[in-house]
Amino acid sequence: MTNENLPSNENLPPSENHPSDEIGLPVLLRHARNTYGMAMRKALAEAGYDDIPGNGLYVIGGLALDRSDIPLSQLIRELRISKQAAGQLVDTLVTRGYLERAMDKDDRRKLTVTLTERGRAAAETQSTARAKVDADLLAAVGEDDVKRTRRTLAVLIDMCHGPECQPEEDR
């Protein structure tokens, strides 16, 4: 299923049944994520940042939001990928000039990663593209629906607390 094949909510009163009501939430979530991902990738490519690997959007966007050094171990946990894959991703982002890696100021056994100037510029491009999708969504469904969706997704995320929600290597 592609985003074009998903039913539109255009001009549909909120009380009416909608064809998307029959589609599983995981499918809808995946396609919604793709809408953001494709918009961000397009904007980044147009701005000359077409060499960011798959999970690189998450890393760059996350670091831009935090505005501080993040321990590499925390980054690996949040990505929910193997330590080897996370290390390769960070190496790629460092090599391509998006990240700097350094020893933690408080604990020399830990590494931290921070955005470079190129990384901050890519993050800004990514943020602008995300904001455009947000604005289009707001225009299509209204503020109440967007707030309700955010609350619903936050509850869904909070439902996963126990060890079953941790990557196997962290258990």
N, C-alpha and C positions, 0 to 999 in steps of 0.2 A: 504494500500500500504506500503510495506517495502522498505528500501533503496535498497535491491537487485532487486526490481521490477522497479526501476527508470532506464530509459535508460542511457547508458553511452555516453560520448562525445569522447571516445577513437577513434583516427584516423579519426575524422570527420573535414573536412575543415570548418572554421568559417562561410563561405558564404552559406553553405548548410542548408536546413531545417533539423530540428532535431525532433525526437519524443517528446522531452520535451517541444517543442514549443506549444504543445496542452494541457499541464498541467498548471493549475492555479498557479500563483505566491505564494499564501498562502500555497499551498500544497508543492511546492518546498522549500519554506523557512522553513517549519516545518521539512521536511526530512533533509535538510541541517543542521539545528540546532541539529537534532538527531545524525547526523554523528559526530559532535563535542562532544555532550553530552556523547555518548556511548564511544568514544575514551578516554575522560577524566575520566569517571566513571571506565573504565577498568584499566587505569593507576593508579588511586587512590586506587582501590581495591588491585591491585598487590603490592602497596607500604604500605598497611595496613591502608588505610583511607577509609574503606568501610562503614563507619557509617555516612556519610554526607547526610542529608536529601535533598529532591528535589531541592528547591531553594537555598540550601546551596552553590552550585557551584557558583551561581551568587554573593552571599554575599562574599564568600572567594576570588573569582577572582576580584571582584570590590574593595574590601579593599586592596588587594595586589597591584592593579594598582594605587590607590590613595596615598598610603603610609602615610596617616595621619588619625587622628580620624575623624569619620563621625558621625554626629548627628543621633541618632536613628530615628528621625522623617523623615530625608532625605532618609534613607535606606528604610523605610516603603513606602514612596511615589514611589521610584524607582522600588520596587518590584511589585507594583500594586496589592497588596493583602491586605486583611483586617488588621487592626491594631492588632487584636487578633491573626491572623495567623502569622503575622510578629513577634509578641512578642513570640509566641510559637517556631518559627524557631530560633530566637536569643537565647532563653532559652536553646534549644536543643544544639545549637552550643557552648554555654558557658559550659553547663554540660559536653559535650564531649571533651572539651579542645581546641576548635578551636578559640574561641573568649574570650576577657575580656570585661566586661561592667564596665563603671565608670561614675562618674559625670563629666559633661563638666567643664573644668577649668574656662571658662569665664561666664557660666550661670549654676548655681547649679540646676536649674529646668530641665535641659536637661541631657540626658544620651548619652554617646558615646560608640561605640564599636571599638575594635582594635583586630588585629590578635595576637594570642599567638605564641610561637615558633612552636607548632604543626600546627597551622593555616598557618603560613608562609611556612612550609615544604609542606603542602598539596597544597598550592597555587603554589609553584614551580613545583610540580608534575603535577598539572593541566595545568600550562603554557607550560611545556615541551610537554605534549600530544597535546595541541592546536597547538603548533608550528609544530609538526609532521604532523598534518592534513593540516596545511597551506602549508608546504613543498610539500606534496603529491599533493595538489591542484595545486600549482604552476608548478610542473613537468607535470601534466596532461593537463593544459590549457594554461600555459604561463603567463608572467607578465602583459601583456596588458589586458588580459581577467580578471585577478584578480583585477587589478586597476579599470577597468570599472565596475566590480561587486561591489566593495567597494563604488565607487562614486554613483552608482545607488541605493544601499541600503541606503546610507547617505541621498540622496534626498528623498527617500521614508519615512524615519524616520522624516525628516524635514517637510514633508507635513502635519504632525499632530501637529498643534500649538494651536488651540483653546480649549475652555472648553470641547468640545466633546471628547477630547483626554485625559482628566483627569479622574481618578477614581471617581465614583459618590460621595464618601465620602469627596473628596477634593473640590468639586464644591461649 
